[in-house]
Amino acid sequence: MWSDMLEKRRHDRLPPSHGIARHVTEVGLLARSVLQSGSDGVVMAAFQRCFYAAFGDHLICVGSHTLGSGPLHVLCDRWQDDLVGVGQPIAIEGTALRVDGAVLADFEIAPTWRPDPAPRWSLASLTAGLQATDAIWRMTFGGEALVPGEELVSGRSSHLIAAARPGVDALARIVGDGLRDSRPDATAGADVIGLIGLGPGLTPSGDDVLLGALVALGALELPQVRDTLWRQCQPSLDRTNAISRAHLEAAAGGYGAAVLHAAIHATIAGRVAELDRVLAAVSEVGETSGRDAFTGALVALRTVRRHVAAAARTP
């Protein structure tokens, strides 16, 4: 989801590096399972601060520790952007990653990252968190991101907003249907599929919105609602690219970038004092990826709040 922050994409094959191997400082929990496979793969995309490698149907993202924690990330203590090119073979041998036979990084002592457990929440805490988040989000980022509410406001692409609106509205309807144990109607399903692959970039804005909603529903401990949304999306993932699909699949299991989890957790727990910091952090991911993902989270959180509030008013 986050790789549109990487300014330079390399397509050329490069000679193997024979320098000192980089130490891996952290391995995301999904990347860890790939590293334990001991299989061979290939570099499928390379950027200034990372590269993606495919091992069969599974992807990992290897790069600078400045990328931040995430489920697919293998973070290194130091990085050079000219070491790896698209198409180079990559192998896992013991605790080493080898590119074209040369040791690139060693993950022997690297800890495994997994998101912090979601905090307990209530209607009161969620309401307080959303009220504070709305004030910060709209004032600071309303002109640069897909902002849910009465209107989707954005200063970057009116065409994108117009194209996204049916899908965002359908996302809210599908979450509501899931909360009521109702089957989403065909129109909602078709409209939410329209978000997949929508927008420019390696992780399109529409994908990021769906990712954020999936992670938020997991944090709220509503896996059945998350699965309802995922069942609508999964058959149409061929509308987007392999890297974005990998991040969406991680989100369907409840896993996103650490900064996204932090923003969602602070919001649902009503930890208002943290919100300025965590919202600033998530907004810095990519050109718009972090903000679009949190937009999807807000759609889900607001829908859940409305449902819980309505249930509390029912005699």
C-alpha positions, 0 to 999 in steps of 0.5 A: 500500500505504501510504495507510492512514496518511493520516488525512483523506480528501477527497471534495469538489471544490476550487477550483484553487490559483493559488499558487507551484508546489511543487518535486518532490523525487523521483519513483518509477521507475514514476511517472516513466514515467507523467509522461513520457506527457504524458497527462491524468488525474483525481484519484481519491482525496485525503488529508491528505498526498497524492492518487492520480491515475489516467492510464488504467490507471496510478496515481501518488501525489503528496504530501508528502516525508514519505510516503517513497520508493516506486515510485508516489510523486511527492514534493513539498518542501511540501504543503497538504492543501486543494489537491486534491479527488476528481474534479478533472482533472489534466494533465501538461504538459512538466515540470509537473503541472496541476490544473484548469489551475493548476500544482501541482508541477514535476518538472523537476529531480527525481531518479528513485527506484529501490530499491537492488540487493538484497545477496548472500545465503547460507543463513548470512546469511539464517538469521542475519537471520531469527533476529535479526528474529524476536527483534525482531519478536515482542517489539516488534510481535507483539501488533499485526501478523500474525506468521507462525510456529507461530501468527499472533499479533495483539491487534487482530482475532482474526476477521482472524487466523482469516480470514487463516490459510488464506491465509498457510499457502497462501502458504508452500505456493505459495512452496515449490511454486515452489522445487520447480518444482511447480504449486500445487494448487487448494486453495492457489490458492483459499486465497491468493486469500482474502487479496486484499482481506482486512481494512479500509483502503485497502490491506487487510492481506491485500493487504499480506501478498502485496505483501511476499512478492512484493517479498521473492522479487524481492530473493532473485532468485527471479523464477520463484517470484514469478511463480508466486505472481503467476499465482495472484493476478492473475486475482482482483485485482478483489477489492480496490480500484484503489489496492491493485491498483496497489501489488500490480502494482508489487510483482509487478515487484519494487518496494515502498516503500523502507523495506520493501526496506531491512528485507528487504535487511538480513534476507537479508544478515544485517546484524543491526546494522541491523535495529532501525532498519529494522524500526522504520521499516517498522513506522511505515508506516500503522497496520498496512500496513508490519508486514503487508507485512513479515509477508508477506516473512517468510513467503517468507523462512522458506520459502526458508530451509527449502528451501535448508537441506533442499537443503544436507542432501541428499547 
